[in-house]
Amino acid sequence: MQKPYKYLADIIYRTGIVETIGTTQREITMVVSDSRKVIDGVLFVAIKGLTTDGHAYIDQAIAGGAKAILCESMPESLVDDVSYIRVNDTSRALGMTAANFYDHPSQKLHLIGVTGTNGKTTVVRMLHEVFTRLGQRCGFISTISNMIDDLEITTEYTTPDPLTINKLLSQMVEAKCVYAFMEVSSHALAQSRTEALQFAGAVFTNLSHDHLDYHKSFKAYLKSKQLLFSKLGASAFALTNLDDKNGMIVVQNTTASVKTYSLKAMADFKGKLLENSFSGMHIHIKHTGLWCKLTGTFNAYNILAVYGTGKILGKQDEELLTAISSCKPPEGRFDYFVGKNKVIGIVDYAHTPDAIKNVLETIKELRTGNEKLITVIGCGGNRDKKKRGLMAAIAARYSDKVIFTSDNPRYENPDDIISDMVNGLELDPSLKSKYIAITKREEAINIACIMAAAGDILLVAGKGHEKYQEIGGQKYPFDDKATLQKLLNR
């Protein structure tokens, strides 16, 4: 992997240095931005975050052994034998520092970024599965986990901090990976977490209402997604969803080669969904019929994104389509099973209005019309409040019965979150008769199972692959699928 020691001068190269105090010819053992991770000989980068300012922890970092400080404003009192480097933006500087420390691993493999509101995880994991089946060593960085060839590493964030990203990419290089596929969130782009990464290509899936608590406006959310494409080099590719109204907007400032995929219009990679069922779909791509284990129109787009990426990267039709046909849906994405009481259980990560609508529309297409559809859904706390009512109304409109419950309330009162959801039904009084509110999530799932008869469909939405429930700053073990299976198979 990286050399164990590097000179400070090499690590801070091209970080936008404004001022230095002390020597830059000293060895640095590690770079950290969390004062709790400081060990002797590190460079501590003081980041101004949303809730805390790393500058307040400079003294603590020095007491812990930090030998160099990268900051936006110099401390009032300086310590002998500590080097200080001032830059205008430590968030951007951290990305370059991380890349320098790990010797720019993104330049040593083909790094493909995938961004959009929905579909990122599915596309990234499918790309890894497909390219592995094609005999390529590769890795991925995703919401569910990270993968270095065949070694899986758990994760908590869609896009990690720059130090973690570059360390993972460095490990992929060491493992002789040729490709790396990476989810790139709007938060990561806005916070410069992908600074100094060299992408060989980028994929856009779709854009809908999400994260407006952070970005404040849809325009700002869109602009954050554009950042990935505007920084692509001329030798890179940009693959975009032509059927999304923002598909061509996100690539309008890119110098990369633009390619498109579509189910509705003429595009570089055109598909047609022929058949859809709970067990999979039949899709037509470039005059070839393909059966895949994924379900729903939204997954047809994900398949096209994977196919288009494979073609751009030089893979042949027959081997590419064969590999795609063997792909399984990621954990917690339209995760379907049949209980012993013949109730169809589905667990899905859908936590945006568009995502829950996609899942429910897919179920609607697959229903015979005689079975009931019962949906259990909640909304996350300390996140975009505007989407709560929208999600509740969509869930109620498509379901025969909907149970509003707790998701990850974080630091909010879960009953207040449910109240916001109920308020979303005000514009259509007919929906009010469909819902009940049960705050405890396991109890809500249990009631849904009691209500369901043989042949009915029970959707538990919002948490998908997550194995915890975040309440008051603590993470408590909770698994939607395991809970649903246990209760349906009593």
Helices and strands as residue ranges (DSSP letters): E 6-7, H 8-11, E 17-21, E 27-28, E 30-32, G 35-37, E 42-45, G 54-57, H 58-63, E 68-71, E 83-87, H 90-101, G 105-108, E 110-115, H 120-133, E 138-141, E 145-148, E 151-154, H 162-174, E 179-183, H 186-190, E 201-204, H 212-215, H 218-230, E 237-241, E 257-262, E 269-277, E 280-285, E 288-292, H 297-312, H 317-325, E 335-338, E 344-348, H 353-366, E 373-377, H 386-398, E 401-404, H 414-423, G 429-434, E 435-437, H 441-451, E 457-461, E 468-471, E 474-477, H 480-488
